[in-house]
Amino acid sequence: MSDELRFSGQLISELLDVIKRHDERAEEDAVSAQYFAGMIGFLLGRVEGLSGQQKNEVLDEMRAFAGAVMHDVEQHRSQQQAPAEAAVGTWKPGDN
C-alpha cells in the first residue's frame, strides 16, 4: 500500500455532505473549514506517544500542507475563470 494520501474531489464531497447533514450552516465553505480545523485538533489531541511539542510540530506541518492545497485550488480556479482572449484570424459577420 502506498504512503500517499488518496485525496479526491469525491472524498471532499462526501465529507462535506456528512457535515452539512449535521449542521446546515456548513453549506458555507468557511463553516465547513472550521469543522475540519476542529477535527484536526481533536484527532491530534487523541494521538498517543507524541509530546505536546511534537504535536505542535505536526500541526505546523499540517498547516503548511493545508496552505499549499489552498494555493493550488486558488490557482486552478483563477486559471478556469481567466477571460477568454479574442481569437486571431477568425471571420466575423460583416468582414470582407
Accessible surface in RSA format (square Angstrom, percent):
REM  Atomic radii and reference values for relative SASA: ProtOr
REM  Chains: A
REM  Algorithm: Lee & Richards
REM  Probe-radius: 1.40
REM  Slices: 20
REM RES _ NUM      All-atoms   Total-Side   Main-Chain    Non-polar    All polar
REM                ABS   REL    ABS   REL    ABS   REL    ABS   REL    ABS   REL
RES MET A   1   214.69 111.2 127.68  84.5  87.01 207.2 106.31  90.4 108.38 143.6
RES SER A   2    77.85  65.8  51.11  68.2  26.74  61.6  52.10 110.9  25.75  36.1
RES ASP A   3   151.23 105.9 115.47 114.9  35.75  84.5  43.81 103.1 107.41 107.1
RES GLU A   4   142.94  82.1 126.14  95.4  16.80  40.0  46.75  90.4  96.19  78.5
RES LEU A   5   133.51  74.4 109.48  78.3  24.04  60.4 111.67  78.4  21.84  58.8
RES ARG A   6   199.41  83.7 174.32  88.9  25.09  59.7  79.28 108.4 120.12  72.8
RES PHE A   7   110.68  55.4  82.79  51.3  27.89  72.6  83.64  50.7  27.04  77.4
RES SER A   8    52.60  44.4  43.38  57.9   9.22  21.3  43.97  93.6   8.64  12.1
RES GLY A   9    59.92  73.9   0.00   N/A  59.92  73.9  41.61 114.2  18.31  41.0
RES GLN A  10   127.58  71.3 116.65  85.2  10.93  26.0  40.63  86.5  86.95  65.9
RES LEU A  11    70.63  39.3  67.78  48.5   2.85   7.2  70.20  49.3   0.42   1.1
RES ILE A  12    59.49  33.9  59.49  44.3   0.00   0.0  59.49  42.8   0.00   0.0
RES SER A  13    56.54  47.8  52.00  69.4   4.54  10.5  26.94  57.4  29.60  41.5
RES GLU A  14    90.84  52.2  87.99  66.6   2.85   6.8  38.94  75.3  51.90  42.4
RES LEU A  15    72.75  40.5  72.05  51.5   0.70   1.8  72.17  50.7   0.58   1.6
RES LEU A  16    33.06  18.4  33.06  23.6   0.00   0.0  33.06  23.2   0.00   0.0
RES ASP A  17    64.30  45.0  62.32  62.0   1.98   4.7  14.00  32.9  50.30  50.2
RES VAL A  18    80.40  52.9  79.04  71.6   1.36   3.3  79.04  68.7   1.36   3.7
RES ILE A  19    14.34   8.2  12.96   9.7   1.37   3.3  14.34  10.3   0.00   0.0
RES LYS A  20    60.39  29.5  51.51  31.6   8.88  21.1  16.58  14.9  43.81  46.7
RES ARG A  21   183.37  77.0 144.66  73.7  38.71  92.2  80.47 110.0 102.90  62.4
RES HIS A  22   139.73  76.4 106.55  74.1  33.18  84.9  71.88  74.1  67.85  78.9
RES ASP A  23    17.56  12.3  12.03  12.0   5.53  13.1  10.69  25.1   6.88   6.9
RES GLU A  24   146.21  83.9 136.26 103.1   9.95  23.7  48.57  93.9  97.64  79.7
RES ARG A  25   155.22  65.2 147.70  75.3   7.53  17.9  65.39  89.4  89.83  54.4
RES ALA A  26     0.20   0.2   0.00   0.0   0.20   0.5   0.00   0.0   0.20   0.5
RES GLU A  27   118.59  68.1  98.49  74.5  20.10  47.9  43.47  84.1  75.12  61.3
RES GLU A  28   113.36  65.1 107.26  81.1   6.10  14.5  39.58  76.6  73.78  60.2
RES ASP A  29   111.19  77.9 102.61 102.1   8.58  20.3  38.35  90.3  72.84  72.6
RES ALA A  30    68.88  63.3  56.30  86.9  12.58  28.6  63.76  89.8   5.13  13.6
RES VAL A  31    28.82  19.0  28.82  26.1   0.00   0.0  28.82  25.0   0.00   0.0
RES SER A  32     2.61   2.2   2.61   3.5   0.00   0.0   2.61   5.6   0.00   0.0
RES ALA A  33    57.75  53.1  48.29  74.5   9.47  21.5  53.27  75.0   4.48  11.9
RES GLN A  34   126.22  70.6 114.32  83.5  11.90  28.3  42.40  90.3  83.82  63.6
RES TYR A  35    65.57  30.6  60.51  34.4   5.06  13.2  52.24  39.3  13.34  16.4
RES PHE A  36    55.88  28.0  55.39  34.3   0.50   1.3  55.40  33.6   0.49   1.4
RES ALA A  37    64.00  58.8  51.04  78.8  12.96  29.5  54.56  76.8   9.44  25.0
RES GLY A  38    44.99  55.5   0.00   N/A  44.99  55.5  38.47 105.6   6.53  14.6
RES MET A  39    78.35  40.6  76.75  50.8   1.61   3.8  37.81  32.1  40.54  53.7
RES ILE A  40    65.68  37.4  62.85  46.8   2.82   6.8  65.50  47.2   0.18   0.5
RES GLY A  41    41.01  50.6   0.00   N/A  41.01  50.6  31.56  86.6   9.45  21.2
RES PHE A  42   126.86  63.5 114.80  71.1  12.06  31.4 123.42  74.8   3.44   9.9
RES LEU A  43    99.91  55.6  97.28  69.6   2.63   6.6  97.44  68.4   2.46   6.6
RES LEU A  44    16.93   9.4  16.61  11.9   0.32   0.8  16.75  11.8   0.19   0.5
RES GLY A  45    52.91  65.3   0.00   N/A  52.91  65.3  30.38  83.4  22.53  50.5
RES ARG A  46   155.55  65.3 134.69  68.7  20.86  49.7  49.13  67.1 106.42  64.5
RES VAL A  47    58.77  38.7  49.65  44.9   9.13  22.0  56.11  48.8   2.66   7.2
RES GLU A  48   163.10  93.6 134.80 102.0  28.30  67.4  53.04 102.6 110.06  89.9
RES GLY A  49    80.11  98.8   0.00   N/A  80.11  98.8  44.03 120.8  36.08  80.8
RES LEU A  50    63.59  35.4  48.35  34.6  15.24  38.3  49.88  35.0  13.70  36.9
RES SER A  51    59.58  50.3  45.30  60.5  14.28  32.9  51.96 110.7   7.62  10.7
RES GLY A  52    49.81  61.4   0.00   N/A  49.81  61.4  35.30  96.9  14.52  32.5
RES GLN A  53   130.03  72.7 120.66  88.2   9.37  22.3  39.38  83.8  90.65  68.8
RES GLN A  54    78.82  44.1  78.41  57.3   0.42   1.0  19.26  41.0  59.57  45.2
RES LYS A  55    46.20  22.5  45.51  27.9   0.69   1.6  22.24  20.0  23.95  25.5
RES ASN A  56    89.72  61.9  89.16  86.2   0.56   1.3  20.39  49.1  69.33  67.0
RES GLU A  57    85.25  48.9  82.96  62.8   2.28   5.4  35.03  67.7  50.22  41.0
RES VAL A  58    41.82  27.5  41.82  37.9   0.00   0.0  41.82  36.3   0.00   0.0
RES LEU A  59    77.41  43.1  77.38  55.4   0.03   0.1  77.38  54.3   0.03   0.1
RES ASP A  60    94.41  66.1  88.62  88.2   5.79  13.7  26.75  63.0  67.66  67.5
RES GLU A  61   119.75  68.8 111.01  84.0   8.75  20.8  45.77  88.5  73.98  60.4
RES MET A  62    76.43  39.6  72.55  48.0   3.88   9.2  71.24  60.6   5.19   6.9
RES ARG A  63   176.61  74.2 169.59  86.4   7.02  16.7  67.19  91.8 109.42  66.3
RES ALA A  64    63.32  58.2  51.77  79.9  11.54  26.3  57.14  80.5   6.18  16.4
RES PHE A  65   105.37  52.7  99.42  61.6   5.95  15.5 104.74  63.5   0.63   1.8
RES ALA A  66    55.79  51.3  47.33  73.0   8.46  19.2  51.95  73.2   3.84  10.2
RES GLY A  67    15.59  19.2   0.00   N/A  15.59  19.2  14.89  40.9   0.71   1.6
RES ALA A  68    54.91  50.5  45.93  70.9   8.99  20.4  52.82  74.4   2.10   5.5
RES VAL A  69    41.28  27.2  40.74  36.9   0.54   1.3  41.23  35.8   0.05   0.1
RES MET A  70    98.05  50.8  91.58  60.6   6.47  15.4  60.26  51.2  37.80  50.1
RES HIS A  71   107.26  58.6 103.60  72.0   3.66   9.4  71.21  73.4  36.05  41.9
RES ASP A  72    92.52  64.8  86.98  86.6   5.54  13.1  24.46  57.6  68.06  67.9
RES VAL A  73    78.20  51.5  75.99  68.8   2.20   5.3  78.20  67.9   0.00   0.0
RES GLU A  74    93.62  53.7  87.39  66.1   6.23  14.8  42.56  82.3  51.07  41.7
RES GLN A  75   106.52  59.6 100.98  73.8   5.53  13.2  30.35  64.6  76.17  57.8
RES HIS A  76   102.48  56.0 100.54  69.9   1.95   5.0  71.58  73.8  30.90  36.0
RES ARG A  77   136.31  57.2 136.00  69.3   0.31   0.7  32.71  44.7 103.60  62.8
RES SER A  78    67.27  56.8  55.34  73.9  11.93  27.5  46.21  98.4  21.06  29.5
RES GLN A  79   115.89  64.8  95.08  69.5  20.81  49.5  40.42  86.0  75.47  57.2
RES GLN A  80   127.35  71.2  91.04  66.5  36.31  86.5  37.22  79.2  90.13  68.4
RES GLN A  81   125.46  70.2  97.29  71.1  28.17  67.1  44.46  94.6  81.00  61.4
RES ALA A  82    62.61  57.6  41.47  64.0  21.15  48.1  45.76  64.4  16.85  44.6
RES PRO A  83   121.35  88.4 101.04  92.1  20.31  73.8 111.38  92.0   9.97  62.0
RES ALA A  84   104.87  96.4  65.68 101.4  39.19  89.1  74.87 105.4  30.00  79.5
RES GLU A  85   162.56  93.3 133.43 100.9  29.14  69.4  52.54 101.6 110.03  89.8
RES ALA A  86    89.81  82.6  57.57  88.8  32.24  73.3  68.94  97.1  20.87  55.3
RES ALA A  87    69.26  63.7  42.07  64.9  27.19  61.9  51.29  72.2  17.98  47.6
RES VAL A  88   150.73  99.2 120.19 108.8  30.54  73.6 123.78 107.6  26.95  73.1
RES GLY A  89    81.60 100.6   0.00   N/A  81.60 100.6  39.57 108.6  42.03  94.1
RES THR A  90    74.92  53.3  54.05  54.8  20.86  49.7  51.14  68.7  23.78  35.9
RES TRP A  91   176.73  70.9 149.48  72.4  27.25  64.0 142.91  76.2  33.82  54.9
RES LYS A  92   123.12  60.1 122.86  75.4   0.26   0.6  73.06  65.8  50.06  53.3
RES PRO A  93   116.24  84.7  95.15  86.7  21.09  76.7  96.42  79.6  19.82 123.2
RES GLY A  94    75.39  93.0   0.00   N/A  75.39  93.0  42.39 116.3  33.00  73.9
RES ASP A  95    72.14  50.5  58.32  58.0  13.82  32.7  17.85  42.0  54.29  54.1
RES ASN A  96   196.50 135.5 120.63 116.6  75.86 182.7  65.30 157.2 131.19 126.8
END  Absolute sums over single chains surface
CHAIN  1 A     8767.0       7125.8       1641.2       5032.9       3734.1
END  Absolute sums over all chains
TOTAL          8767.0       7125.8       1641.2       5032.9       3734.1
